[in-house]
Amino acid sequence: MSTILEVAGMSASIGSQQVVESVSFSVPDTGITAVLGRNGVGKTSTLRGILGLIKRKGEVTLAGERIDGLPTHRIVQRGVGYVPEDREVFASLTVAENLALAERQANPRRDFVAHLFPDLVERRAQMAGTLSGGQQQMVSVARALLNDNRLLLVDEPTKGLAPRIVNEVAGALEEASRTVPILLVEQNLEVVKRLAKDAIVIDGGRVVHRGDAREILGDEELTRRLLGVHGDAPADGHGTEERA
Amino acid sequence: MSTLVLVLVTGVGLGALYFLVASGLSLIYGLMHVLNFAHGVFLTLGAFLGWEVASRIGATGWPAFLLSILVGGLVGTAFATVTELALIRPLYERHIEQVLVTVGLAFAAVALFEGIWGSDPIFITGPAWLDETTTLLGARIPNVYFVLMIAATALLASLVVFLRYTRYGMIIRAGVENRAMVTALGIDVKKSFTLVFAIGGSAAGVGGVLAAHYTGYVSAHLGQTLLIFAFIVTVIGGLGSLSGAAIASVLVAVLQQLANYYLGGTGDLIVVVALAVVLLVRPRGLLGRRPA
């Protein structure tokens, strides 16, 4: 199996605070790779560092090409889709405008997105700020799926969503992962078990473990030590102990 | 009654002039978070060069007036574009330095204009109709106010159409909300920075020519004087809100004119008091976004 993304010795900072400390890992060019870790260990910052949304050092290579010297929009144009934590839809733009802004190619995959999220088609004229949290998440995921990307960076897509919507979003990511590799930050361990093949565990801004996602989550001691939760934690993935 | 109508209509006309300046300021701050103290320079340069062209062709009629407006707009656009590319862009995300460079440019430009055109006001003449009046509900309204209102309405309508129906307009609206996310969709938001500077410069340049006809003269300080009120309008309307700037322009100018006439020339004081009240009661302005 070849890799689509190589991160080597990447550190990242927000202002004067270092939030990622020399992480190194690779992402295979198929399937979903989960990034796991307690709250505040630098998972989101790792994704944002890859995209150049925060200041970072180190090497980031996409499909053999160094991208760490490029501005964010050029990295995205090279085929990296991004679903941010907290959705970040443009509230004063309609659903259609949010999606239109994300279209980068001549033939965007509108039919695919409409198939995954038919609700958005009905609500295309609605202001995104008036959508429910779940619908906003669909807009956010749809924006990343409109283009033929080489990699998706997806940050906590099920955070704060009702179980039915969690299932819908997870289903959409599962379907998308058949055509594009995904690097997924996710706290909901049930979703991770369902979607991810590999997992990277980050702690203290560093990669501390890497392996098969189900094996990691199946090892209760390892899960408790690395994630601060039980592997069979409830569906919201938020364990009751040691949660940072 | 006719006096009140006169005060109100001239207030709306003055508000139109404020909006020509404030619209650009508001868009620039909304997208780029740059407080552009050099915005008055675009206005003054537009006024001077518009007057230069009109006077050199030796005409005071409508063709010369329209040509001077065109020149003012083009000059404002060009100078604003150069300012963004040469001075603002290298200081991207360094807001204090950006403010300092625009303040420096404003001072330097005024000195340069005084060097070229002198420090005394240059009195100008335009089409005779502008100096005449039209009677409205018994009030004799100077025609130049109607021109200001038409120009500001046309600008507002054009901006609304541009922002709502074009891709760049969509990018600017999205960028005002969340610039980082726009770049994360693969869009080079810096092109939009140049564009909003160009649009703001164009409006200010046109505003400069009209301001010269409104005051009857061009001077090196024309832009800076108007800029103070444009900033007040922008803050009261809500930084980054075009609609807020439009509403606040009219409110502030009408209030100013009413106070000038009925409260013994206290218009400027009342405007500053209004600014203080808005900052204390509603710091984000009339239609400004709530801080995230």
Interface residues (C-beta under 8 A of the other chain):
Chain A: L51 L53 P71 T72 H73 V76 Q77 Y82 P84 E88 F90 A91 S92 L93 E97 A100 L101 A102 R104 R143 N147
Chain B: R167 M170 I171 R173 A174 E177 N178 A180 M181 V182 T183 A184 L185 G186 I187 D188 V189
